[in-house]
Amino acid sequence: MSAESPILFTIDADGIGTLTLNRPGQLNAFDLPMIDAWRAALESAEADDRVRVIVVTGTGRAFCAGGDFDEMAKFSELDSLGRKNFLYRHVHRIALTLERMEKPVIAAINGAARGAGCDMALMCDLRVMASSATLAESYIDIGLMAGDAGAWFLPRLIGTARALELFWTGRTVDAQEAERIGMVNRVVPDEELMATTYALARTIAAKPQQAVRFFRRAVYQSQTMALATHLDMVSSHMAVLEDTPEHRDGIAAFRSRMRGAKK
């Protein structure tokens, strides 16, 4: 990808894939080429065996300002079916692609995330936020609602009442409040954002990968499962994991440490 591409994607030696939103002049607001490139980059990362963890961040002073206003003007010119299909065929593909992902995805929120940009961060598994960054579900101020699954993700993170307050007021949430109410996992000084995010990503990337992916499945699928169904599923996962080389190597290493401790 060239430096002018709306999405940049790199893979480092530790298996960390970095997806960078790259329209800094538009505060990384997304237009149609960008949203399609975003989906394609996620699909490519999922299929690439070199990638163990994915980091999503933005170029410049924003994470993502949501939908580009020029793109939104074109959107408004469509009839209602055309607008629905635009969301279904493009924007919704991000949420659905992330739902199907087996690899962990971490948002490094480097600056403002507004509307759909905020929701795109919520769709990631984990969120690390720069102390100067802000979040806002700003749809209400232009008479819209979250059409991209924000109303699905946010209540699951912070509860129904808090989510409704943020949707109905559109107010800005600073990093400290975002951490307190559970919108993000960690808040760090701006200059430490990427180092902290990559340290977390490398910790996860170094763990047994099949177990990492089974945990992801179990946590998300449990949200729509009865307990008995969940237990049936995880018993199968456990049985499979006991056959993996990573499990056998982990047990051997544990026994070696125990023998050393007894000497």
Backbone hydrogen bonds, N-H to C=O, Kabsch-Sander energy under -0.5 kcal/mol:
donor,donor_aa,acceptor,acceptor_aa,energy
5,S,2,S,-1.8
8,L,20,T,-2.4
10,T,18,T,-1.8
12,D,16,I,-1.9
15,G,12,D,-1.8
17,G,15,G,-0.7
17,G,53,V,-2.9
18,T,10,T,-2.9
18,T,16,I,-0.5
19,L,17,G,-0.6
19,L,55,V,-3.4
20,T,8,L,-3.0
20,T,18,T,-0.6
21,L,19,L,-0.5
21,L,57,T,-2.9
22,N,6,P,-3.2
26,Q,23,R,-1.9
27,L,24,P,-1.6
28,N,23,R,-3.0
29,A,26,Q,-1.8
30,F,66,G,-2.5
35,I,31,D,-2.4
36,D,32,L,-2.3
37,A,33,P,-2.1
38,W,34,M,-2.4
39,R,35,I,-2.0
40,A,36,D,-2.3
41,A,37,A,-2.4
42,L,38,W,-2.1
43,E,39,R,-2.5
44,S,40,A,-2.4
45,A,41,A,-2.4
46,E,42,L,-2.3
47,A,43,E,-1.7
48,D,44,S,-1.1
49,D,47,A,-0.7
51,V,48,D,-1.5
52,R,15,G,-3.5
53,V,15,G,-1.7
54,I,104,P,-2.6
55,V,17,G,-3.2
56,V,106,I,-2.8
57,T,19,L,-2.1
59,T,21,L,-2.4
62,A,59,T,-0.6
63,F,112,A,-1.9
64,C,112,A,-1.7
65,A,27,L,-1.5
68,D,30,F,-2.4
72,M,68,D,-2.5
73,A,69,F,-1.8
74,K,70,D,-1.5
75,F,71,E,-2.2
76,S,72,M,-2.2
77,E,73,A,-1.0
77,E,74,K,-0.5
78,L,74,K,-0.6
78,L,75,F,-1.1
83,R,79,D,-2.5
84,K,80,S,-2.3
85,N,81,L,-2.6
86,F,82,G,-2.1
87,L,83,R,-1.9
88,Y,84,K,-2.6
89,R,85,N,-3.0
90,H,86,F,-1.3
91,V,86,F,-0.8
92,H,87,L,-3.4
93,R,90,H,-0.9
94,I,90,H,-0.6
94,I,91,V,-1.4
95,A,91,V,-0.8
96,L,92,H,-2.3
97,T,93,R,-2.3
98,L,94,I,-2.5
99,E,95,A,-2.1
100,R,96,L,-1.5
101,M,97,T,-1.0
106,I,54,I,-3.1
107,A,126,L,-2.9
108,A,56,V,-3.2
108,A,106,I,-0.5
109,I,107,A,-0.8
109,I,128,V,-2.9
110,N,108,A,-1.1
112,A,61,R,-0.9
113,A,134,T,-2.1
114,R,64,C,-2.1
115,G,136,A,-2.1
117,G,114,R,-2.7
119,D,115,G,-2.1
120,M,116,A,-2.3
121,A,117,G,-1.3
122,L,118,C,-1.9
123,M,119,D,-1.6
124,C,121,A,-1.1
125,D,105,V,-1.5
126,L,105,V,-1.7
128,V,107,A,-3.0
129,M,186,R,-2.7
130,A,109,I,-2.6
131,S,188,V,-2.0
133,A,130,A,-1.6
135,L,173,V,-2.5
136,A,113,A,-1.6
137,E,171,R,-0.5
138,S,136,A,-1.3
140,I,137,E,-0.6
141,D,138,S,-1.1
142,I,139,Y,-2.1
143,G,140,I,-1.5
144,L,139,Y,-2.0
147,G,145,M,-0.6
152,W,149,A,-1.3
153,F,149,A,-2.4
154,L,150,G,-2.4
156,R,152,W,-0.6
156,R,153,F,-0.5
157,L,153,F,-1.0
157,L,154,L,-1.1
158,I,154,L,-2.5
159,G,155,P,-1.9
163,A,159,G,-2.0
164,L,160,T,-2.8
165,E,161,A,-2.0
166,L,162,R,-2.1
167,F,163,A,-2.6
168,W,164,L,-3.0
169,T,165,E,-2.1
170,G,166,L,-2.0
173,V,135,L,-3.5
174,D,172,T,-0.5
175,A,133,A,-0.7
178,A,174,D,-2.5
179,E,175,A,-2.2
180,R,176,Q,-2.0
181,I,177,E,-2.6
182,G,178,A,-0.6
182,G,179,E,-0.6
183,M,178,A,-2.1
184,V,178,A,-1.3
185,N,127,R,-2.3
186,R,127,R,-1.5
188,V,129,M,-2.2
192,E,189,P,-2.2
193,L,189,P,-0.5
193,L,190,D,-1.5
196,T,192,E,-2.6
197,T,193,L,-2.5
198,Y,194,M,-2.9
199,A,195,A,-2.0
200,L,196,T,-2.2
201,A,197,T,-2.7
202,R,198,Y,-2.8
203,T,199,A,-1.9
204,I,200,L,-2.0
205,A,201,A,-2.7
206,A,202,R,-1.6
207,K,204,I,-1.3
212,V,208,P,-1.9
213,R,209,Q,-2.2
214,F,210,Q,-2.3
215,F,211,A,-2.4
216,R,212,V,-1.8
217,R,213,R,-2.2
218,A,214,F,-2.8
219,V,215,F,-2.6
220,Y,216,R,-2.1
221,Q,217,R,-2.9
222,S,218,A,-1.5
223,Q,220,Y,-1.0
224,T,221,Q,-1.5
225,M,222,S,-1.3
230,H,226,A,-2.4
231,L,227,L,-2.8
232,D,228,A,-1.9
233,M,229,T,-2.1
234,V,230,H,-2.8
235,S,231,L,-1.8
236,S,232,D,-1.2
237,H,233,M,-2.1
238,M,234,V,-2.8
239,A,235,S,-2.0
240,V,236,S,-2.2
241,L,237,H,-2.8
242,E,238,M,-1.8
243,D,240,V,-1.7
244,T,241,L,-1.7
248,R,244,T,-2.0
249,D,245,P,-3.0
250,G,246,E,-2.2
251,I,247,H,-2.5
252,A,248,R,-2.3
253,A,249,D,-2.4
254,F,250,G,-2.2
255,R,251,I,-2.5
256,S,252,A,-2.0
257,R,253,A,-2.1
258,M,254,F,-2.2
259,R,255,R,-2.4
260,G,256,S,-2.1
261,A,257,R,-2.0
262,K,258,M,-1.3
263,K,259,R,-0.7
263,K,260,G,-0.6
